[in-house]
Amino acid sequence: MPQLGLLHGRVWASLLGKLLRPPGAVCIGAVHSHSQVAEAVLVSQLKPHQEKSNFIIKTPKGTRDLTPQQMVVREKILDLVVSCFKRHGAKGLDTPAFELKDFDIAGQFDPMIPDAECLKIMCEILSGLQLGDFLIKMSWKDVRHEMVAKKGLAPEVADRIGDYVQCHGGVSLVEQMFQDPRLSQNKQALEGLGDLKLLFEYVTLFGIAEKISFDLSLARGLDYYTGVVYEAVLLPTPAQAEEEPLNVGSVAAGGRYDGLVGMFDPKGHKVPCVGLSIGVERIFSIVEQKMKTFGEKIRTTETQVFVASPQKNFLQERLKLIAELWDAGIKAELLYKNNPKLLTQLHYCENMGIPLVVIVGEQELKEGVIKLRSVASREEVAIKRENLVAEIQKRLSES
């Protein structure tokens, strides 16, 4: 899949793919296995190469250090993306780079079903990340010379397609092209339009039609794309329109690249493929910028309970208590000091955003209880020692 923002070369959508296909051409060669394969790929950055091979795998030239706050944000983004991929049946594959998260479907399937699912996945991820309103644009690049000179398409048909290049819209635009006699009388054009209409029917069933725009003026993509190509862009809010918005380009992209697998097959077998890439680093930049703008604080730990004591010489009791919490699967911590002051311990909880504090002291030991304190409300209740874990788990489940 491409590195977002560096897309180049010839691109055409489903219609153009049909138009460029010579009569009688076979779309899919013999493949030993056409079982459904959906893989979540951590970066396959394939870029054009000028030598014999058209593509090479490129590893990153460098990395950057992330603060604990940045790591939390980045992990949340990755978790959301990966969970969405898994929800759609993905298998994991790890490669030595980190700028993208990819989802690819390979195999022989009926038209536009996997393409529509990729668009649905992209919408689910971008909606879940809550980055704001977005639009997914489907596109192709005008290659009139190749359509006419190399593929034998009638010049008038190619010119008529050019008339639509500056148009954009949804299924209504496809219907408009269906009504054009110079396109509707061309068998290859009808096949391409039929695929596009089918795709819009599927995305309508998926409830995402309003997020998809057929934008023929958009000319982006890589040489290995062979069908529908799309990229997702964030739409500015009214406030951002007045100011200078954060310009990061597209945040996700994808499309059909049926010829790519065959380039690496010794026998040249062609495997239909469609996939998408999520620009994790670009999304991270957007989230990071929003955090700075709104002054949001991010917890750097997931600690749920802090174990404290108001008196000296209670380290052993604190250690026994925290061991109980750890053994129960509760995320807990304490200060690594023998006799920390209670105020210091409570301030630490407030600064770190830890929701609960358990306090053990002389009085609590005598009564066989533990104080459970809510950091936010500062309310304290006495809980029997044997009921403490159950009470903590109940509160955590309700929060």
ZILINJO-V488959 format. One record per pair of residues at least 24 apart in sequence whose C-alpha atoms are under 8 Angstrom apart, sorted by sequence separation. I is the first residue (numbers start at 1). GAP is how many residues later the second one is. If there is no record, write none. Layout:
i->{I/I}
gap->{GAP/GAP}
This chain:
i->{229/230/252/253/314/315/157/229/230/252/253/305/307/313/314/350/156/157/171/229/252/304/305/306/307/308/312/313/349/350/228/229/251/252/304/305/306/307/312/227/228/251/303/304/305/306/311/312/171/227/250/251/302/303/346/170/225/226/227/303/311/225/226/251/309/310/311/225/226/251/310/88/224/225/226/309/224/225/248/308/224/85/224/59/60/84/308/59/248/170/84/246/84/173/1/2/3/40/170/318/1/2/3/170/306/317/1/2/81/169/170/1/2/40/80/168/169/40/168/169/314/168/314/80/167/168/306/80/166/167/168/305/308/310/40/165/166/167/304/305/306/307/308/309/310/311/38/39/40/41/42/43/44/165/166/301/303/304/305/306/307/308/309/310/311/38/39/40/41/42/43/77/164/165/300/302/304/305/306/307/308/309/37/38/39/40/41/42/43/44/299/305/307/37/39/41/42/43/299/42/43/42/43/44/43/42/43/44/42/43/41/42/40/41/328/40/41/39/40/41/330/39/40/325/38/39/324/38/39/37/38/37/38/36/37/36/37/36/34/35/34/35/33/34/138/136/137/138/139/141/135/136/137/138/139/140/141/134/135/136/137/138/139/140/141/142/135/137/138/139/140/141/139/140/141/28/138/139/140/137/139/112/116/120/111/115/119/123/112/113/116/120/112/116/120/123/140/113/139/140/112/138/139/138/139/138/304/137/138/136/137/136/137/3/136/137/3/135/136/134/135/134/135/134/135/1/133/134/132/133/131/132/133/133/132/115/16/13/13/12/13/20/11/12/19/11/12/22/11/12/21/22/122/10/11/20/10/20/19/115/115/122/131/118/122/131/118/118/115/114/115/108/107/108/106/107/106/107/106/105/106/19/104/105/18/19/104/105/18/104/103/104/15/16/18/19/102/103/15/18/48/102/103/15/17/48/102/15/16/101/102/15/100/101/14/15/100/101/14/100/101/15/99/100/14/15/99/100/14/99/78/77/77/11/11/17/10/11/17/74/9/10/11/16/73/8/9/10/11/14/15/7/8/9/10/12/13/14/7/8/9/11/12/13/14/73/7/8/10/11/12/13/73/11/12/13/12/11/70/2/73/72/72/72/69/69/69/68/31/30/31/29/30/31/29/28/29/28/5/28/5/4/4/4/4/2/1/4/1/1/2/4/1/3}
gap->{24/24/24/24/24/24/25/25/25/25/25/25/25/25/25/25/26/26/26/26/26/26/26/26/26/26/26/26/26/26/27/27/27/27/27/27/27/27/27/28/28/28/28/28/28/28/28/28/29/29/29/29/29/29/29/30/30/30/30/30/30/31/31/31/31/31/31/32/32/32/32/33/33/33/33/33/34/34/34/34/35/36/36/37/37/37/37/38/38/39/40/40/41/41/42/42/42/42/42/42/43/43/43/43/43/43/44/44/44/44/44/45/45/45/45/45/45/46/46/46/46/47/47/48/48/48/48/49/49/49/49/49/49/49/50/50/50/50/50/50/50/50/50/50/50/50/51/51/51/51/51/51/51/51/51/51/51/51/51/51/51/51/51/51/51/52/52/52/52/52/52/52/52/52/52/52/52/52/52/52/52/52/53/53/53/53/53/53/53/53/53/53/53/54/54/54/54/54/54/55/55/56/56/56/57/58/58/58/59/59/60/60/61/61/61/62/62/63/63/63/63/64/64/64/65/65/65/66/66/67/67/68/68/69/69/70/70/71/72/72/73/73/74/74/74/75/75/75/75/75/76/76/76/76/76/76/76/77/77/77/77/77/77/77/77/77/78/78/78/78/78/78/79/79/79/80/80/80/80/81/81/83/83/83/84/84/84/85/86/86/86/86/87/87/88/88/88/89/89/89/90/90/90/91/91/92/92/93/93/94/94/95/95/96/96/96/97/97/97/98/98/99/99/100/100/101/101/101/102/102/103/103/103/104/105/113/124/125/126/127/127/127/128/128/128/129/129/129/130/130/130/130/130/131/131/131/133/133/134/140/141/154/155/156/156/156/157/158/159/160/160/163/164/164/165/165/166/166/167/168/168/169/169/169/170/170/170/170/171/171/172/172/173/173/173/173/173/173/174/174/174/174/174/175/175/175/175/176/176/176/176/177/177/177/178/178/178/178/179/179/179/180/180/180/181/181/181/181/182/182/202/203/207/208/209/209/210/210/210/210/211/211/211/211/211/212/212/212/212/212/212/213/213/213/213/213/213/213/214/214/214/214/214/214/214/214/215/215/215/215/215/215/215/216/216/216/217/218/218/220/225/226/227/228/229/230/231/232/238/239/239/240/240/240/241/242/242/243/244/244/245/246/247/248/249/252/253/273/274/275/275/275/276/276}
